[in-house]
Amino acid sequence: MYSGAFSPDNWMLASGLWDHTVRLWDPAAREGLRILLGHTSGVVGVVFSSPNNRMIPLSAKRAEMVYKPRVDEAEGAGHGFCPAG
């Protein structure tokens, strides 16, 4: 793991890893929620943006993707992120 960051509401932890993934965790339950794939290099940082609740993983090269909160009808709001726009 290179880095980790809590969401602004502290309900999720995102970790950036050397294997080109971002993993989302539920710290209270101590379990994984999702694995976000598609990065071209190791994810060395994760930043949350409070105003629009976006998550931005950072690679050694650049910020490749921006994620917005995911809303699953079956699960309700707040169960992960999906690519933004």
Beta strands, then each sheet from edge to edge (+ up, - down):
strand 1: 3-6
strand 2: 13-16
strand 3: 22-26
strand 4: 31-36
strand 5: 43-49
strand 6: 54-59
strand 7: 67-72
strand 8: 76-83
sheet 1: 1+ 2- 3+ 4-
sheet 2: 5+ 6-
sheet 3: 7+ 8-
end
